[in-house]
Amino acid sequence: MNTPQAGILLPVPPLARYLGFTLEPDSDVHAGLSALLDVVDGERTVAGLGLATVTAAGLSVPGLHAFPTPSAPGIELPATPAALWLWLRGEDRGELHLRAQRIEALLAPVFRLVDSIDAFKHDSGRDLSGYEDGTENPQGDDATTAAIAADGSSLVAVQRWLHDFRRLAAMAPEARDDCIGRRRSDNEELDDAPASAHVKRTAQESFSPEAFLLRRSMPWSEGRDAGLMFVAFGATLDPFEAQLRRMTGQEDGIVDALFRFTRPLTGAYFWCPPVRDGKLCLIR
């Protein structure tokens, strides 16, 4: 019987590392996937296959396609596809580093590591902006319904957002709260928040059909740069794309105020296969 990769439904860990890989030219993708089965348990290491790998392996994954790039004045949403995405979950940064090294070496004949980002849980689940992240995440069975398809698989949208902390600090507290639509002090939603507030742009129950996702985002930092690694799992990608269209003003011309202090650097979709007998199940 297929089950979801357990790490998808578990709370975010204290620490994480995200790895992105491309396919080496003329490599044996089936050999690479065979090696992947030996390093991914679905709990401490969650795996997502990109469109290039799915296509090269001859797999059929309904709903997986290229990342969309809707535009808005002054806003760019980049698409940065990868062949393989791994979410390493843990509690010790040294262990994560050594695990990443082992995985890179085992996959190297087929998959080439091109991106590695460390992330962490901050202040009981707050973004580095100070606001709580994922407040309206579905819980329990609702989380499973939102994130997991009937066969135990999931689709995930991944974006790395870079915050402009100087711009954020220059805002008055009320202006910051209006951007998000919640008070930073107590996380209470603002009844009189402007239409551009992020919580109004992305209120999952306000779409038709409703656009529920399971967010598992974590803050990241590298040198002086930092922001949020946005990770959202869905049974389909439709909810994410509905939210993205509204954030960029495709529905009504109102752009999400979040873009006033943060912007995405990356954007990609991946298929997260189910698990059977402790191994990823790639049979479609």
N, C-alpha and C positions, 0 to 999 in steps of 0.2 A: 504493500500500500504506500502511495506517495504521501509525503508530509512536507510542509514548507521548511525552508531553511530556518532553523530555530532563532537565529540571531535577528531576523527581520521583526519578529514579534516581541522579543525581549526589550527591556528598557535600554537606553543608550549606556554604554560602558563608561568607566572613568576616563579611559584613554582609547585612542584609535589611530590607525594609520590607513590611508586610502592609497591604493596602488593602481596605476593605469598602464596598460600594455598595448603595444601594436603587434601586428602579425609580421614576422620576418618573411621577406619575399621568398616564394617557392618552397615554403616550409610545409611539413606534414601536419596539418591542423588536427588530424585525428590522434596523432601521437602526442601533440600538445594537450589535447583534452584528456587523454588517458593519464598524463602526468598530473593534470589538474585534479582529477578524482582522488589522487593520493594526498593532496595538500589542503583540500577544502572539506571541512566538517559541517559547514552550514551554520555553526553556532559561534565559534571563536573566529572563524574566517568565512565570510559570506561572499559568494561569487555572483557576478553578473556578466553575461556574454553579450558583446556588442554585435551590431548587424553584420560587420565584416566576418566575424567568426561564425555566426549562425549561417550565413550564406556559404562560406567556404566549406563548412561541415555538411552542407546539404540538409540542414534542419528547417522545419517549418514552424515559425512562431507567429501566429496571428496577432496583429496589433503592434508588432515591433517595427519601427520605421525610423527614418532620419529625424534628428532633433529639429523642431521648427524654429524659425527666426523671425517672429513678428517684429515690426519696427514701430518706433514712436519718435517724435522730435527729440533729438539729443540723446537717444537711448539705443544702445546696440546690445542685442542678445546673441552672443556667439554660439555657434555649433562646433563642438570639438570632439568628434566621435573617437572612440577607442575600441579596440578589439576585445579587451577584457578589463573588468573592474573588480578589484578585491577590497573588501572592507575588513580590516584586521581589528578585532575587538580585544581589549585586554585591560590590565591594571598596572602594568610595569612597562615603562618606555623602553628599557633595555631588552626585555623579552620581545616586544613588538619589533624592534630593530633586527634582532637576530632571526626572528621568524620570517620577516620580510626578506632578509638575505637568503635564507634557505629556499624560500619560494622562488625568488628571482633566479637562483642557480638551477633549480629543477625545471623551470619553464623556459629557460634561456634558449634552447635550440629552436623553439617555435615562437614564443612570446617575448618581446623585448620591452623591458621596463622603461617608460618615458616620463612617468609622473609619480611622485611620492609626497604625500601631505600628511603631517601629523595633526591630530585633533584631540579635543579634551572636553570633559564636562565642566561647566563653569557655574559656580554659585547656585547649585541645586537645579540647574537646567536653564539658566539665562543665556541669551545671546550676549556678546561683548558690548552691545549697545546698552545693556542693562535691562532689556525687556525679556520677559519669559517667552520661550519658544515652544510652539506646539501646544498651546493652551487648549485648543479645541480638538485635539487628537481623539479619534474614536477609541473606545476602550473595550476590552473583552471580546465577545463574539463580534461586535461591530467592527473592531479593528481587523479581525480576520476577514470579514466580509469585504472590507474596503481594500485590503492589501493583497489578498490571496485569491487566485483563480481556482476554478473547480478542480484542476489537476494538481494543485499544490504549488504551482509556480507563481511568480510575481514579476511585474515590470517595475523598473525603478527609474526615476528622473534624478539626475545628479547635476548640480551647479555649484561652483565655488564662487561665492560673493566676496568682494573686497569692500570693506567699510572705509569711509572717509571720516576719521575720528575728529579731525580739526573742524570740519563742517558740522558734525554732530554736536561738538562742544560749543560751537558758536550759536547754536539755536537756543532760544528761550525754552525752559522746561515745558511750557504749554504747547509750543510749536512742535517739540519732539513728540509729545503725547498725541498731538493731532496727526502726525505722520503715521503713527502706529494705530491709533484708535483706542489705546488703553493708557491708563496711568502707569508710569514706571514704578511708582511707589508701592502700589498695592495690586497691580495687574487688573484693576476693574475696567471694564469696557466703558467708553465714553458714550453717553446717550446722544450727545450733540456733536459727535465727531464729524468732520467734513466728509463729503462723498469720496474724496481721494484717500482717506485713511486706509491703511493696509488691511485691517480686519474687515472693513466694508467691501473692499475690492475682492477679498478672498473668502468671504463667509460661505462655508461649504454648503449650507442648507439653502442658500439664496439662488442656486443655479437650478436649471431644469434640463435634465435630471440633476439631482444633488451631486455635488462634486467632492466626495469624501476621499481623502488620502490618509495614509499613515506616515507621518513625518518622523524621521530619525536623524534630524540635523544635529551638527555639533560645531562649536567654534573651532577655528584653526588659527595658527600664527606661524609666521616664517620671517625671521629678522624683524623689520619694522612694520611689515604688512600683516594684516589680520582681518578676519571676517567670519563668515558662516559657510560651512559646507552643507548646502541644502541637499537633503536626501529624502525622497518621498516615494513610498512604495504603493502600487495600485494593482488591482486585478486587471485594469486596463489603464491606458495613458489618457483616456478622455478627460477625467477630472483635472489632471494637471494642465492639459492644454486649454481647457475652459478657463481655468484660473489665470493662465498666462495671457490669454487673449484679453481678459478683463483688466489685468494689471497694466497692459500696454495700451489701453484705451480703445481696443478694437470694437467694443460694443457701443460705447457712448462718448468717446473722445476724452474721458477722464483718465489720466495716467496715475498710477499708484504713487503716493507720496514717498514710498520707500526709496525710490530712485533719487531722492534728494541727497541721500548720504551713503548709498551703497549701489554697487553695480556687479553684474555677473561677469566673471572672467572665462567661464567654461559652461558647456551644456551638452549633455549626452544622455542617451537612453540605453538600458541594458535589460536583458532577460535573465531572471534569477531562477534557474531550474529547481524543481522539487528534489527531495531526498528520498531514497529508497534503500533500506538496509544499510543506513549509515553513509551512503555515497550519493553524490549528485546523480540524478536520473536524467540522461540526455535523450532518452527514447521518446519520440513524438508520435 
